[in-house]
Amino acid sequence: MKLFRQIIRVFFICCIGDLVSMVLPFPFPGSVLALILLFLCFVTKIIKPEQVSIICNFLLKNMTFVFLPSTVSIISYVDVLTPVIWKFLFICIITTVITFFCTAYSVKLTIFLMNKFRGGNVNAE
């Protein structure tokens, strides 16, 4: 029953994100709004992380299955990608490196802020 309640909480927030995205006068993904809403629920303590931890851990462990259909569908566009495959690979490699650096510095900033405001003992080296 605990798992079912966690699924309902996450699904409810996803539905709210989709509804809000439909009402907005500009296009904005409902899934991103749902993540923002979930974050706000965590910050305001409306939802505690342990109230959705089981389902979130499950979804994180099985995230590759979410991207599998879109990855496989690229095969149907081989004729479009063939002339620009080197440009495509270059862009993929560069954006991956940029993502790594941004993630690393975001973590460093988060650790620094945690140490500064909470007096945490996490080392930011």
PyRosetta script that sets phi, psi and omega in degrees:
from pyrosetta import init, pose_from_sequence

init()
pose = pose_from_sequence("MKLFRQIIRVFFICCIGDLVSMVLPFPFPGSVLALILLFLCFVTKIIKPEQVSIICNFLLKNMTFVFLPSTVSIISYVDVLTPVIWKFLFICIITTVITFFCTAYSVKLTIFLMNKFRGGNVNAE")
pose.set_psi(1, -32.5)
pose.set_omega(1, 179.7)
pose.set_phi(2, -62.9)
pose.set_psi(2, -43.0)
pose.set_omega(2, 178.5)
pose.set_phi(3, -62.6)
pose.set_psi(3, -41.6)
pose.set_omega(3, 179.3)
pose.set_phi(4, -61.6)
pose.set_psi(4, -42.7)
pose.set_omega(4, 178.5)
pose.set_phi(5, -63.4)
pose.set_psi(5, -38.5)
pose.set_omega(5, 179.2)
pose.set_phi(6, -67.8)
pose.set_psi(6, -40.1)
pose.set_omega(6, 177.1)
pose.set_phi(7, -61.9)
pose.set_psi(7, -43.3)
pose.set_omega(7, 179.6)
pose.set_phi(8, -61.7)
pose.set_psi(8, -42.9)
pose.set_omega(8, 179.3)
pose.set_phi(9, -60.4)
pose.set_psi(9, -49.2)
pose.set_omega(9, -178.3)
pose.set_phi(10, -65.3)
pose.set_psi(10, -43.1)
pose.set_omega(10, 179.9)
pose.set_phi(11, -63.3)
pose.set_psi(11, -39.9)
pose.set_omega(11, 179.1)
pose.set_phi(12, -61.9)
pose.set_psi(12, -44.3)
pose.set_omega(12, 178.8)
pose.set_phi(13, -65.6)
pose.set_psi(13, -38.5)
pose.set_omega(13, 176.8)
pose.set_phi(14, -63.4)
pose.set_psi(14, -40.4)
pose.set_omega(14, 178.2)
pose.set_phi(15, -65.1)
pose.set_psi(15, -41.2)
pose.set_omega(15, 178.0)
pose.set_phi(16, -62.9)
pose.set_psi(16, -42.7)
pose.set_omega(16, 177.8)
pose.set_phi(17, -60.2)
pose.set_psi(17, -41.8)
pose.set_omega(17, 177.7)
pose.set_phi(18, -66.6)
pose.set_psi(18, -41.1)
pose.set_omega(18, 178.7)
pose.set_phi(19, -63.7)
pose.set_psi(19, -43.1)
pose.set_omega(19, 179.4)
pose.set_phi(20, -64.4)
pose.set_psi(20, -39.5)
pose.set_omega(20, -179.8)
pose.set_phi(21, -66.3)
pose.set_psi(21, -30.5)
pose.set_omega(21, 176.7)
pose.set_phi(22, -70.1)
pose.set_psi(22, -31.1)
pose.set_omega(22, -177.1)
pose.set_phi(23, -81.9)
pose.set_psi(23, -27.0)
pose.set_omega(23, -177.5)
pose.set_phi(24, -61.8)
pose.set_psi(24, 145.3)
pose.set_omega(24, -179.2)
pose.set_phi(25, -78.3)
pose.set_psi(25, -1.5)
pose.set_omega(25, 178.6)
pose.set_phi(26, -132.1)
pose.set_psi(26, 154.1)
pose.set_omega(26, -178.9)
pose.set_phi(27, -71.0)
pose.set_psi(27, 128.7)
pose.set_omega(27, 177.6)
pose.set_phi(28, -149.5)
pose.set_psi(28, 132.2)
pose.set_omega(28, -175.9)
pose.set_phi(29, -64.5)
pose.set_psi(29, 132.1)
pose.set_omega(29, 178.7)
pose.set_phi(30, -65.2)
pose.set_psi(30, -30.9)
pose.set_omega(30, 179.7)
pose.set_phi(31, -67.1)
pose.set_psi(31, -37.1)
pose.set_omega(31, 177.4)
pose.set_phi(32, -68.2)
pose.set_psi(32, -41.0)
pose.set_omega(32, 175.9)
pose.set_phi(33, -61.9)
pose.set_psi(33, -38.4)
pose.set_omega(33, 178.4)
pose.set_phi(34, -63.1)
pose.set_psi(34, -40.3)
pose.set_omega(34, 177.2)
pose.set_phi(35, -64.3)
pose.set_psi(35, -40.6)
pose.set_omega(35, 177.9)
pose.set_phi(36, -64.5)
pose.set_psi(36, -43.0)
pose.set_omega(36, 177.9)
pose.set_phi(37, -62.9)
pose.set_psi(37, -41.1)
pose.set_omega(37, 178.2)
pose.set_phi(38, -63.8)
pose.set_psi(38, -41.9)
pose.set_omega(38, 176.8)
pose.set_phi(39, -60.2)
pose.set_psi(39, -45.9)
pose.set_omega(39, 179.2)
pose.set_phi(40, -63.1)
pose.set_psi(40, -36.3)
pose.set_omega(40, 176.6)
pose.set_phi(41, -65.0)
pose.set_psi(41, -36.7)
pose.set_omega(41, 176.8)
pose.set_phi(42, -67.9)
pose.set_psi(42, -44.3)
pose.set_omega(42, -177.4)
pose.set_phi(43, -64.9)
pose.set_psi(43, -42.0)
pose.set_omega(43, -179.1)
pose.set_phi(44, -84.1)
pose.set_psi(44, -0.8)
pose.set_omega(44, 178.8)
pose.set_phi(45, 63.7)
pose.set_psi(45, 24.1)
pose.set_omega(45, 172.3)
pose.set_phi(46, -67.7)
pose.set_psi(46, -40.5)
pose.set_omega(46, 174.8)
pose.set_phi(47, -122.1)
pose.set_psi(47, 132.3)
pose.set_omega(47, 175.8)
pose.set_phi(48, -92.3)
pose.set_psi(48, 145.6)
pose.set_omega(48, -178.1)
pose.set_phi(49, -55.0)
pose.set_psi(49, -33.9)
pose.set_omega(49, -179.8)
pose.set_phi(50, -70.2)
pose.set_psi(50, -14.5)
pose.set_omega(50, 178.0)
pose.set_phi(51, -77.6)
pose.set_psi(51, -12.7)
pose.set_omega(51, 177.4)
pose.set_phi(52, -132.1)
pose.set_psi(52, 12.8)
pose.set_omega(52, -172.2)
pose.set_phi(53, -66.0)
pose.set_psi(53, -40.0)
pose.set_omega(53, -176.4)
pose.set_phi(54, -65.2)
pose.set_psi(54, -49.3)
pose.set_omega(54, -178.2)
pose.set_phi(55, -69.8)
pose.set_psi(55, -36.2)
pose.set_omega(55, 179.1)
pose.set_phi(56, -67.2)
pose.set_psi(56, -40.8)
pose.set_omega(56, 176.5)
pose.set_phi(57, -63.6)
pose.set_psi(57, -40.2)
pose.set_omega(57, 177.0)
pose.set_phi(58, -61.5)
pose.set_psi(58, -46.5)
pose.set_omega(58, -179.7)
pose.set_phi(59, -64.5)
pose.set_psi(59, -38.6)
pose.set_omega(59, 178.1)
pose.set_phi(60, -66.1)
pose.set_psi(60, -40.5)
pose.set_omega(60, 180.0)
pose.set_phi(61, -66.8)
pose.set_psi(61, -28.3)
pose.set_omega(61, -176.2)
pose.set_phi(62, -111.8)
pose.set_psi(62, 25.8)
pose.set_omega(62, -177.0)
pose.set_phi(63, -63.6)
pose.set_psi(63, -29.5)
pose.set_omega(63, -178.2)
pose.set_phi(64, -61.9)
pose.set_psi(64, -30.4)
pose.set_omega(64, 179.2)
pose.set_phi(65, -67.0)
pose.set_psi(65, -24.3)
pose.set_omega(65, 178.5)
pose.set_phi(66, -71.0)
pose.set_psi(66, -37.2)
pose.set_omega(66, -176.9)
pose.set_phi(67, -89.5)
pose.set_psi(67, -9.9)
pose.set_omega(67, -176.9)
pose.set_phi(68, -60.0)
pose.set_psi(68, -47.6)
pose.set_omega(68, -179.6)
pose.set_phi(69, -60.2)
pose.set_psi(69, -41.4)
pose.set_omega(69, -179.9)
pose.set_phi(70, -69.1)
pose.set_psi(70, -34.2)
pose.set_omega(70, 177.8)
pose.set_phi(71, -67.7)
pose.set_psi(71, -42.8)
pose.set_omega(71, 179.6)
pose.set_phi(72, -67.8)
pose.set_psi(72, -33.3)
pose.set_omega(72, -178.6)
pose.set_phi(73, -68.8)
pose.set_psi(73, -16.7)
pose.set_omega(73, 176.5)
pose.set_phi(74, -61.2)
pose.set_psi(74, -27.9)
pose.set_omega(74, -179.4)
pose.set_phi(75, -58.5)
pose.set_psi(75, -32.8)
pose.set_omega(75, -179.8)
pose.set_phi(76, -72.3)
pose.set_psi(76, -10.1)
pose.set_omega(76, 179.2)
pose.set_phi(77, -112.3)
pose.set_psi(77, 24.5)
pose.set_omega(77, -179.3)
pose.set_phi(78, -59.5)
pose.set_psi(78, -40.3)
pose.set_omega(78, -179.4)
pose.set_phi(79, -63.6)
pose.set_psi(79, -29.3)
pose.set_omega(79, 178.5)
pose.set_phi(80, -80.0)
pose.set_psi(80, -37.3)
pose.set_omega(80, -175.9)
pose.set_phi(81, -80.4)
pose.set_psi(81, -26.4)
pose.set_omega(81, -174.2)
pose.set_phi(82, -54.7)
pose.set_psi(82, -46.6)
pose.set_omega(82, -179.0)
pose.set_phi(83, -67.2)
pose.set_psi(83, -22.0)
pose.set_omega(83, -175.9)
pose.set_phi(84, -118.9)
pose.set_psi(84, 22.7)
pose.set_omega(84, -174.1)
pose.set_phi(85, -61.5)
pose.set_psi(85, -38.4)
pose.set_omega(85, -178.8)
pose.set_phi(86, -69.1)
pose.set_psi(86, -38.6)
pose.set_omega(86, 176.4)
pose.set_phi(87, -64.9)
pose.set_psi(87, -42.0)
pose.set_omega(87, 179.6)
pose.set_phi(88, -61.8)
pose.set_psi(88, -47.4)
pose.set_omega(88, 179.3)
pose.set_phi(89, -64.4)
pose.set_psi(89, -40.5)
pose.set_omega(89, 177.9)
pose.set_phi(90, -59.8)
pose.set_psi(90, -46.7)
pose.set_omega(90, 179.5)
pose.set_phi(91, -63.0)
pose.set_psi(91, -41.0)
pose.set_omega(91, 178.7)
pose.set_phi(92, -61.8)
pose.set_psi(92, -43.7)
pose.set_omega(92, -179.0)
pose.set_phi(93, -67.2)
pose.set_psi(93, -45.8)
pose.set_omega(93, -179.1)
pose.set_phi(94, -63.0)
pose.set_psi(94, -45.1)
pose.set_omega(94, -179.0)
pose.set_phi(95, -67.7)
pose.set_psi(95, -31.1)
pose.set_omega(95, 175.8)
pose.set_phi(96, -65.2)
pose.set_psi(96, -44.4)
pose.set_omega(96, 178.4)
pose.set_phi(97, -63.5)
pose.set_psi(97, -43.9)
pose.set_omega(97, 178.5)
pose.set_phi(98, -61.4)
pose.set_psi(98, -41.4)
pose.set_omega(98, 178.3)
pose.set_phi(99, -62.7)
pose.set_psi(99, -42.4)
pose.set_omega(99, 177.3)
pose.set_phi(100, -59.0)
pose.set_psi(100, -47.5)
pose.set_omega(100, -178.9)
pose.set_phi(101, -64.7)
pose.set_psi(101, -43.6)
pose.set_omega(101, 179.4)
pose.set_phi(102, -62.8)
pose.set_psi(102, -40.8)
pose.set_omega(102, 178.3)
pose.set_phi(103, -64.7)
pose.set_psi(103, -44.7)
pose.set_omega(103, -178.7)
pose.set_phi(104, -62.0)
pose.set_psi(104, -45.4)
pose.set_omega(104, -179.7)
pose.set_phi(105, -72.6)
pose.set_psi(105, -27.9)
pose.set_omega(105, 174.3)
pose.set_phi(106, -66.5)
pose.set_psi(106, -41.1)
pose.set_omega(106, 177.8)
pose.set_phi(107, -65.4)
pose.set_psi(107, -43.5)
pose.set_omega(107, 178.1)
pose.set_phi(108, -60.5)
pose.set_psi(108, -42.6)
pose.set_omega(108, 178.8)
pose.set_phi(109, -64.4)
pose.set_psi(109, -42.4)
pose.set_omega(109, 178.9)
pose.set_phi(110, -62.1)
pose.set_psi(110, -44.0)
pose.set_omega(110, 179.1)
pose.set_phi(111, -64.9)
pose.set_psi(111, -41.1)
pose.set_omega(111, 177.7)
pose.set_phi(112, -60.3)
pose.set_psi(112, -46.9)
pose.set_omega(112, -179.7)
pose.set_phi(113, -65.3)
pose.set_psi(113, -37.2)
pose.set_omega(113, 177.0)
pose.set_phi(114, -63.3)
pose.set_psi(114, -42.8)
pose.set_omega(114, 179.0)
pose.set_phi(115, -65.3)
pose.set_psi(115, -38.2)
pose.set_omega(115, -176.7)
pose.set_phi(116, -71.7)
pose.set_psi(116, -45.3)
pose.set_omega(116, -172.8)
pose.set_phi(117, -93.0)
pose.set_psi(117, -26.5)
pose.set_omega(117, -178.5)
pose.set_phi(118, -107.4)
pose.set_psi(118, -11.5)
pose.set_omega(118, -175.6)
pose.set_phi(119, 70.4)
pose.set_psi(119, 29.6)
pose.set_omega(119, -178.4)
pose.set_phi(120, -65.6)
pose.set_psi(120, 163.0)
pose.set_omega(120, -178.7)
pose.set_phi(121, -108.6)
pose.set_psi(121, 25.9)
pose.set_omega(121, 179.0)
pose.set_phi(122, -84.2)
pose.set_psi(122, 133.2)
pose.set_omega(122, -177.6)
pose.set_phi(123, -86.4)
pose.set_psi(123, 128.8)
pose.set_omega(123, -175.4)
pose.set_phi(124, -103.3)
pose.set_psi(124, 42.9)
pose.set_omega(124, -179.3)
pose.set_phi(125, -98.0)
pose.dump_pdb("model.pdb")
